[in-house]
Amino acid sequence: MDRTRAMDRPEIIHQYVVTYDGLNPDETRRALLFADTYDGARAEYIDWAIEHNLPLDNVTFWYQLTAMARSNWTPVGEDTDTDELMDVIWNEFQTKTAPEVFGSHPGSPSEI
């Protein structure tokens, strides 16, 4: 069984939101933005705020990165020990593979 292949590169999703009270988006009202860059998110919010008479001042932009990773295929059968299987997969995830980054985001790829 070949387990030396590197894990597929993680899929990176960038998401921006705006809050009106400075609180974390999980704790308050937020406006979800569709842009995947900070500049795009600002431009999108400004257009939307003007169109809907929303505040332009005292808003906070928030960024969240979601990464999904896929392990290599590993053969299994009726006698497969799931703990050993998970160990194999977690070992793949612990092997550093540079992510493919699309769009602009806070920090450099090495900080992701």
ABEGO torsion letter per residue (X at the ends): XBAABBBBBBBBBBBBBBBAAGBBAAABBBBBBABABAAAAAAAAAAAAAAAGBBABGBBBBBBBBBBBBBBBBBBBAABBAAAAAAAAAAAAABBBBBBBBEBBBEBAAAX
